[in-house]
C-alpha cells in the first residue's frame, strides 16, 4: 500500500477544507480505503471505533459527484436517523467550497414534506435511513439510474436489524451490479462478503487498527438529566468544576447558538464554533480560547475536527455522542500530554441506550455522578 498517500489525491476543494479543519494526514483506514475507493473498487472495511471511518467512505463518495451533472449520483445509508444526520452535517461541512445538492431522507420525518422538497430540489447526494430511502425509490421520487456509489455505514448494525438490511439489499439490487459499494463497520459479521455477493460480486476486504481511547488519566462520567434541563445542568457543572478551559459538544447546529446565548447571559465566557463560520471566524474563536479570554467553546463534531488545544480540562457532552466513534473524537480533546481530564455526558432517558454502546465498544467504565450542594459527587 502506498505510504505516501496524503489527502492531496482528492479533488482540491475537498483537500482545502480538510486542511482548514487541521486534517492533512489520513488515518490508517483512510490511507487504505480512499485510494482504492477513488479507483472505483467496492470495499468491505473493518475499522475500530475512533479511526475516522466516516471520512474514509464520505471523501471518495463526494469525489465521485460531478457538480455539473444534475440528479442523484451517490447514496449513503445509515442505520439510525441520528447517525444519518451526523453524516449530513459532515458532508455539508466538506462541500462548503463546492456546493452540491445534499438531501437527507430519514424515517420519522414527514414523508409528504420530503416529497414536496424533492419536486423543488433534486439531490446529487442522498443520505438517509434505508426504509425511508426505499419508500421514496418505490414512489419513483428518488431515481437510481445515475447512481455510481452506494455507501453503507455501520453495516454490522444494519445487518442486525432485519427490516433495515432487507431495505438496504433491495436498494442495492435496484442500483445494480455496476454500482460501487462501500461497506464500513467496526465489526464485520461472518461471511459478510457472501451475503452481499449478489449485488457486489467483486469486493476487497480491508481492516485497520487504531482508535484508542485515553482512559488512564481521564475520568468518564455521566449525569442523568431531563432533556429540558440540559443547558442549565451544563452551566452548573461549569461552576461546580470551576472550568477554565472546556468544550461543550452538541449534536445539532441550531443548539449551538441557544447554548452560547444562555451561557453568556449567566456570565460564562463562551463562544460557538460552527462549521458554517469562515476560517477567519473559527481562528479568532480558537485564539481567544487558547489565550484564556474564553473559558468554554461550544462545538459540533464537525467544527471540532482537527481542534488541537492543550490544557482542555473538561469535555461536556450536552448531547450524548451519536456513535462511539464520535465519543472517542470528543474525548480525545482532553487528557493530553499526560494531564488529567474529565468527560461528562449529560444523558436523558431517550439516549440511555448509548451508554451501553460506549461501554461495550470502547471498553470503558462510566461512573454516574450527580450535582449535590454545588459539587459533582459520585452516586
C-alpha positions in Angstrom: 0.0 0.0 0.0 1.3 3.4 -0.9 2.5 5.1 2.4 3.0 8.5 0.8 -0.8 9.0 0.4 -2.0 12.3 1.7 -5.3 14.0 1.1 -4.0 15.7 -2.0 -5.1 12.8 -4.1 -8.6 14.1 -3.5 -10.2 17.0 -5.5 -8.7 20.3 -4.4 -11.9 21.6 -3.0 -12.1 18.7 -0.5 -8.4 18.8 0.3 -8.6 22.5 1.1 -11.5 22.1 3.5 -9.6 19.2 5.3 -6.6 21.4 5.6 -8.8 24.2 7.1 -10.0 21.6 9.7 -6.4 20.8 10.5 -6.5 17.4 8.8 -3.6 16.9 6.5 -2.6 13.3 7.1 -5.1 10.4 6.7 -5.6 7.8 9.4 -4.8 4.1 8.8 -8.3 3.3 7.4 -8.4 6.4 5.3 -4.9 5.6 3.9 -6.1 2.1 2.9 -9.6 2.8 1.8 -9.6 6.2 0.0 -7.2 5.4 -2.9 -8.9 2.1 -3.6 -12.4 3.7 -3.4 -11.2 6.5 -5.8 -10.2 3.8 -8.2 -13.8 2.5 -8.2 -13.2 -0.6 -6.1 -16.1 -2.0 -4.0 -14.9 -2.4 -0.4 -15.8 -4.1 2.9 -13.8 -2.1 5.5 -13.5 -3.1 9.2 -12.1 -0.3 11.4 -12.2 0.2 15.1 -14.2 3.0 16.7 -12.4 6.3 16.6 -10.3 5.8 13.4 -12.1 8.2 11.1 -14.4 5.8 9.3 -16.9 8.5 8.2 -14.3 10.4 6.2 -12.9 7.1 4.8 -16.2 6.5 2.9 -17.5 10.0 2.6 -14.5 11.6 0.9 -14.2 9.2 -2.0 -18.0 9.2 -2.4 -18.1 13.0 -2.6 -15.2 12.9 -5.1 -17.4 10.9 -7.4 -20.1 13.6 -7.5 -20.0 15.7 -10.7 -21.3 19.1 -9.7 -22.2 19.9 -13.3 -24.5 16.9 -13.6 -28.0 17.1 -12.1 -29.7 14.2 -10.4 -28.8 11.6 -7.8 -25.2 10.2 -8.1 -24.3 8.9 -4.6 -26.4 7.3 -1.8 -25.3 6.9 1.8 -27.3 4.6 4.1 -27.1 4.7 7.9 -28.9 2.6 10.5 -30.4 5.4 12.6 -31.8 8.9 11.9 -29.3 10.4 14.2 -26.3 8.8 12.5 -27.7 9.8 9.1 -28.0 13.5 10.3 -24.4 13.4 11.6 -23.2 12.2 8.1 -25.3 15.0 6.6 -23.5 17.6 8.7 -20.1 16.3 7.9 -20.9 16.3 4.2 -22.2 19.8 4.3 -19.0 21.0 6.1 -16.8 19.3 3.5 -18.7 20.7 0.5 -19.0 24.3 1.6 -16.4 25.5 -1.1 -18.0 23.5 -3.9 -21.7 23.2 -3.0 -23.5 20.1 -4.2 -27.2 19.4 -3.6 -27.4 17.2 -0.5 -30.8 15.6 0.5 -31.5 13.9 3.9 -34.2 11.3 3.9 -34.8 9.8 7.3 -37.7 7.8 8.7 -39.7 9.6 11.4 -39.7 12.8 9.3 -42.8 13.8 7.3 -42.7 11.9 4.0 -45.0 14.3 2.3 -42.7 17.2 3.1 -39.8 15.2 1.8 -41.6 14.5 -1.5 -42.5 18.2 -1.8 -38.9 19.1 -1.3 -37.8 16.6 -4.0 -40.1 18.3 -6.5 -38.2 21.6 -6.0 -34.7 20.3 -5.5 -33.1 17.1 -6.8 -30.2 16.0 -4.7 -26.9 14.8 -6.1 -26.1 13.1 -2.8 -28.8 11.4 -0.8 -28.2 10.4 2.8 -30.7 8.6 4.9 -32.1 5.5 6.6 -32.8 2.5 4.3 -36.5 2.2 5.0 -37.3 5.8 4.0 -34.9 5.7 1.0 -36.6 2.6 -0.3 -40.0 4.1 0.2 -39.1 7.1 -1.9 -37.5 4.9 -4.6 -40.7 2.8 -4.8 -42.7 6.0 -5.2 -40.3 6.9 -8.0 -39.3 10.1 -6.2 -35.7 9.1 -6.0 -34.2 7.7 -9.2 -31.2 5.3 -9.2 -30.2 5.1 -12.8 -27.4 7.6 -12.4 -26.1 6.4 -9.0 -22.5 5.3 -9.1 -21.7 4.8 -5.4 -23.8 3.3 -2.5 -22.1 3.6 0.9 -23.4 1.7 3.9 -22.3 3.0 7.3 -22.3 0.7 10.4 -23.0 -2.3 8.2 -23.0 -4.7 11.2 -25.7 -2.7 12.9 -27.7 -2.6 9.7 -27.4 -6.3 9.3 -28.6 -6.9 12.9 -31.9 -5.2 12.1 -33.7 -7.4 9.6 -36.0 -4.7 8.1 -33.1 -2.3 7.6 -30.9 -4.9 6.0 -33.7 -6.1 3.7 -34.3 -2.5 2.6 -30.6 -2.0 2.1 -30.4 -5.1 -0.2 -33.5 -4.0 -2.1 -31.9 -0.6 -2.8 -28.6 -2.3 -3.8 -30.4 -4.7 -6.2 -32.2 -1.7 -7.9 -28.9 0.2 -8.1 -27.4 -2.7 -9.9 -24.1 -4.6 -10.0 -22.2 -1.9 -11.8 -22.5 0.4 -8.8 -19.6 0.8 -6.4 -20.4 -0.4 -2.9 -18.6 0.8 0.3 -19.5 -1.1 3.4 -17.9 0.2 6.6 -18.2 -1.2 10.1 -16.4 -1.6 13.4 -17.0 -5.4 13.2 -17.7 -7.4 10.1 -20.2 -10.3 10.6 -19.0 -13.7 9.4 -19.5 -14.5 5.7 -20.4 -10.9 5.1 -18.9 -10.9 1.6 -21.1 -13.9 0.7 -24.2 -12.1 1.9 -23.5 -9.1 -0.4 -22.1 -11.2 -3.3 -25.4 -10.9 -5.3 -25.1 -7.1 -5.5 -21.3 -6.6 -5.1 -19.6 -9.7 -6.6 -16.1 -8.2 -6.5 -15.2 -6.7 -3.2 -11.9 -6.0 -1.5 -11.9 -6.6 2.3 -9.6 -4.5 4.4 -9.1 -3.8 8.1 -7.3 -1.1 10.0 -6.2 -0.6 13.6 -6.2 2.4 15.8 -8.8 4.5 17.6 -7.5 4.1 21.2 -9.4 5.9 23.9 -7.4 7.6 26.6 -8.6 6.2 30.0 -5.6 6.3 32.2 -5.8 10.0 33.3 -9.3 10.7 32.0 -12.5 10.2 34.1 -15.5 9.1 32.0 -18.6 10.3 33.9 -22.3 10.7 33.2 -25.2 12.5 34.8 -28.9 11.8 34.3 -30.9 14.9 33.3 -34.2 15.7 31.8 -33.9 17.0 28.2 -35.2 20.5 29.0 -32.7 20.9 31.8 -29.5 20.1 29.9 -28.2 23.6 29.3 -28.8 24.6 32.9 -27.1 21.5 34.2 -24.1 22.1 31.9 -23.9 25.6 33.3 -24.0 24.3 36.9 -21.2 21.8 36.1 -19.0 24.6 34.7 -19.4 26.5 38.0 -19.1 23.4 40.2 -15.9 22.2 38.5 -14.6 25.8 38.1 -13.7 25.1 34.5 -11.2 27.5 33.0 -10.9 25.7 29.6 -13.6 23.3 28.5 -15.5 22.2 25.4 -19.2 21.6 25.3 -20.4 19.4 22.5 -23.9 19.5 20.9 -25.2 17.3 18.0 -27.2 19.9 16.0 -26.2 23.3 14.7 -29.4 25.0 16.0 -28.4 24.1 19.6 -25.1 25.9 19.3 -26.4 29.5 19.5 -29.1 28.8 22.0 -26.4 27.3 24.4 -24.0 30.1 23.8 -26.7 32.8 24.5 -27.8 31.1 27.7 -24.2 30.7 28.9 -23.3 34.3 28.1 -26.5 35.5 29.9 -25.3 33.7 33.0 -21.8 35.2 32.8 -20.0 32.3 31.3 -17.4 33.4 28.8 -18.3 31.2 25.8 -18.2 31.1 22.0 -19.9 28.8 19.5 -17.6 27.1 17.0 -19.5 26.2 13.9 -18.7 24.6 10.5 -20.8 27.4 9.0 -18.3 30.0 10.1 -15.5 31.3 7.9 -11.9 30.2 8.5 -11.2 33.6 10.0 -14.0 33.5 12.5 -13.0 30.0 13.6 -9.4 31.0 14.0 -10.4 34.1 16.1 -12.6 31.9 18.4 -9.7 29.4 18.9 -7.2 32.2 19.5 -9.5 33.7 22.3 -9.9 30.1 23.7 -6.1 29.5 23.7 -5.4 32.9 25.4 -8.0 32.1 28.1 -10.3 35.0 27.2 -13.0 32.4 26.5 -13.5 29.6 29.0 -15.9 27.5 27.1 -16.1 26.5 23.4 -19.4 25.1 22.2 -19.0 22.9 19.2 -20.3 20.2 17.0 -18.2 17.2 15.9 -17.5 18.7 12.5 -16.4 22.1 13.9 -14.1 20.3 16.4 -12.3 18.2 13.8 -8.6 18.8 14.0 -9.1 21.0 17.0 -5.8 20.9 18.9 -5.8 22.9 22.1 -3.7 22.0 25.1 -4.9 22.1 28.7 -8.6 21.4 28.0 -9.6 20.0 31.4 -13.3 19.1 30.7 -15.4 17.8 27.8 -19.2 18.2 28.5 -21.5 16.3 26.1 -24.6 18.3 26.2 -25.9 15.8 23.7 -24.5 12.3 24.0 -22.3 11.4 21.1 -24.2 9.8 18.2 -21.7 6.9 18.0 -18.7 5.5 19.9 -16.5 6.9 17.1 -17.8 10.4 17.9 -17.2 9.8 21.6 -13.6 8.9 21.0 -13.1 12.0 18.8 -14.6 14.3 21.5 -12.9 12.6 24.5 -9.5 12.9 22.7 -9.6 16.7 23.1 -8.8 16.3 26.9 -6.2 14.4 28.9 -3.4 15.3 26.5 0.3 15.0 27.3 -0.5 13.0 30.5 -2.6 15.8 32.0 -5.9 14.9 33.8 -9.2 15.3 32.1 -12.9 14.7 32.6 -15.6 13.7 30.0 -19.0 14.3 31.4 -22.0 13.1 29.4 -25.5 14.5 30.1 -27.9 11.7 29.4 -31.7 12.0 29.1 -33.9 8.9 29.1 -34.2 8.6 25.4 -30.4 8.3 25.0 -29.6 5.9 27.8 -29.0 3.1 25.3 -25.9 5.0 24.1 -24.1 4.4 27.5 -24.4 0.6 27.0 -22.9 1.0 23.5 -20.0 3.2 24.7 -19.2 0.7 27.5 -19.3 -2.3 25.1 -17.5 -0.9 22.1 -15.0 1.3 23.9 -14.4 -1.0 26.9 -14.6 1.8 29.4 -16.3 2.2 32.8 -18.7 5.1 33.0 -19.3 6.4 36.5 -22.6 8.1 37.4 -22.4 11.4 39.2 -24.9 14.0 40.5 -24.8 17.6 41.4 -25.1 18.0 45.2 -24.5 21.3 47.1 -22.7 22.8 44.1 -20.3 19.9 43.8 -20.2 16.9 41.4 -20.3 13.7 43.5 -20.2 10.0 42.5 -23.5 8.2 43.2 
